[in-house]
Structures are given as C-alpha cells and as structure tokens.
Amino acid sequence: MEKTDITIPQEFRDICPIEDKDFHNAMTLLVQEPGFRHIVNMVMPEAKYSQLKALLLSLNTKQEFQLKVMKPFMDSLIAKTRTELTASGMENISKDKAYTYITNHRDIVMDSAHLGYTLLKDGFDACEIAIGNNLLIYDWIKKLVRLNKCFIVKRNLGRLETLAAAIQLSKYIHFTLTEKNASIWIAQREGRCKDSNDRTQESLIKMLAIGDRSKTFLENLKELNLTPASLSYEYDPNDYLKAKEFLMKTKNPNFKKSPDDDLISMKTGISDYKGHVHVAFTPCINDQLDRIPEDLDRLLAQQRVCNIIDNAIHSNYKIFKTNYMAHDMLFGKEEFAQEYTAEEKSGFKDYLNSQIDKTDIKLSDMDRNYMFKTMLEMYSNPLTNQIEALG
C-alpha cells in the first residue's frame, strides 16, 4: 500500500501531485474556478454543482477524491456511454507492490481512467498518472489533475531544459516507486498513437533509466517494476478526428492541432460510445530484463526493452469484430469472415461513414476515401500486430 506520510523533496514540488496536507486549500480554490464549473456542467449535466461542491470541500486526501468522486463518476460514465469494461491478468500484480504500468495510448483521458478505475474496483490504490504540460492549457486544469494524482511531464522545451526535465521526471518516478511505494501509469509514447500501430519510444526507456547514476541501465529499469498493460477499444470515438488530422497533414505537412482540438478530443473520448473496453495486465518484465547482457550496447539494450514491452502489449490485445472486419476490408480479403456476419460488416461500414460525416470541414470524395482507409488501418493494426507477436 502507498505510504502517505512521506515528505516530497523540494526538487519535485513543481511536478508532483498536490500533497494531502495542501489538498483542502487547493480544492477550495478549484471549486471557485468558472472553467471548472463549466466542464463539470458539460460532462455531468445531471449533477447539482452546489451539491458536488459541498462534497469536494468535505474531502481531505487524494485517495478520498478517487474513491468518493472519481470512482462514482466512472461508474456513471460507463453506464451512460454503454461501455463494457473488462480486465484480465490481475493475478500478475500484487496490492503490496508498486509498479510502473506502461500502456499503449489511444485516448488522452480515458486510457489512464480505465486502468485506474480497474485497479480501484479491485481494491488496489489508484496509480499516479503522467500527463503532458501541453494539455494543461488553463491553471485550473493543472490544479485539477494534480488533485487527481497526476504528475507533470514537461514538454516543448529547449535542449538543455529537456535534459534537466527528463532527469527530474526520472528521479521523481523512482522516488514514487521506491519511497512512496506508489504505482504510476505512463504511456509508451509521447502523444496518442493515432494509427494504433503501437510502438514504445526509446526516449521513454532512456528517461526511465536515468534514475540513479550510480546504478546500471538495467538496475534502474528493474527498480521500476515495468509492467505492460494492453488497452483495447471496440470503438474509438475519436477515430474520425484522428483521421481528419492525418488528412490535414497530407494537405499541409506543417499542420498542428490547436489546444481547442485537444479539448474536443478529451470531451469526445470521455462522453462518446466506446463499446467494449478491455484492460490486460501482463507480468512485470524484470525476469526478461535479467536476460539482457549487462555489457550490451546501450542503444541495443533500449531497443530490446522496447521490443519486450511491445510484444507484451501486442500479444494481449482483446481482438473485437471491428478489428477483424477492418482487417478484411483493408486488405480486400475474407481471412476472418467467420468472426462476423455480412450484416455486421455492412453496419461497420455505415458506422465509419457516419463518423466521417461528423467532420467539420468540407470533404471531397477523395478526402472521404482517404479518411475511410485511414480509419480501417486504425482498427486493423492491433490485429496485424498481434498476429506478428504471436508468430
């Protein structure tokens, strides 16, 4: 279980979650923010703000916030969006041990929310969550996420600042695992993998291994108990928004999303239909790290670690009919036709076209075809990668 009486060193104060001793004061400021009230009214229209405010002001710790606010919110959200959330591999983790859960990245908010909710529901402590400062476009959002056990990943910095931020982040993660005995969630890459072709970034492994300079690369990684978890979505409500972004980049290679685009993606991912979502916890990879030679070239060792994580994630996807249908439609085959009916395939085509219809720009027939093919790739890539991983 997490140690809650640990004093946070000064060097981590600007990135760590708000400490419990400061929780009530921070919450008092948050509930007065108009932006926070607006987002609550948007995602919880049935809630009376005055009642929610009274509940929030009665809390004194992040754990209380998780159990009394976030868990009931997730209960309601899952029911409202008709999401079926399942899990496997819980036997691979222990309530007495801290882990670095590293997952594929589909949804800005809901990836960590689904994993954290699964842990809470099974009696585990909620894990701390890595979140990029590029998403914290308002001060109240930064305050909210830090009250919700998030720690900040600094991005878009100069070269020297980037190195300093990576050292600070790595040290904080090691401190959290070893001193606080608290688990964390971090995505395998910076930003969502919009084509669902999930690959772990070597820069992430390099950052995690900085830790203690007196220890070896592999010793630092083993200290973190890296535990891959595979997130599978039957439907991705942001599929058309991701396809639109790919389309815009074909027209303008320098195209970049605005902060408002991220807010739209967050709201869509939270509130729209996802169907069946599955979280698969795989074993900690320390045993596999032990098989990497200590004298192996550092770059090769980083690649080996990435391959281990990727294989665990790819092997443990839950494959849905949407994946089988997309794979066959993309490659013009009927390799998996036994997994779905002709009616289901027709319905999936209608779904993809209805998603494209939501796009807020004028589309030519060529644009629509491009988006349709791009969305097929998104849904087929998990199956393609699993086939390769399982040999």
Salt bridges, closest charged atoms under 4 A:
GLU2 OE1 - LYS149 NZ 2.91
ASP14 OD2 - LYS154 NZ 2.71
GLU19 OE2 - ARG13 NE 3.30
ASP20 OD1 - LYS62 NZ 3.05
ASP22 OD2 - LYS21 NZ 3.27
GLU46 OE1 - LYS80 NZ 3.66
GLU64 OE2 - LYS68 NZ 3.75
ASP75 OD2 - LYS71 NZ 3.67
GLU84 OE1 - HIS276 ND1 3.67
ASP111 OD2 - HIS105 ND1 2.70
GLU128 OE2 - LYS180 NZ 2.52
GLU190 OE2 - ARG155 NE 3.78
ASP198 OD1 - ARG106 NH1 2.71
GLU223 OE1 - HIS174 ND1 2.62
GLU223 OE2 - LYS215 NZ 2.35
ASP236 OD2 - LYS242 NZ 2.54
GLU245 OE1 - LYS194 NZ 3.72
GLU245 OE2 - LYS249 NZ 3.33
ASP262 OD1 - LYS257 NZ 2.71
ASP290 OD1 - LYS222 NZ 2.64
GLU344 OE2 - LYS321 NZ 2.72
ASP357 OD1 - ARG368 NH1 2.94
ASP360 OD1 - LYS244 NZ 2.81
ASP367 OD1 - LYS251 NZ 3.17
GLU377 OE2 - LYS373 NZ 2.78
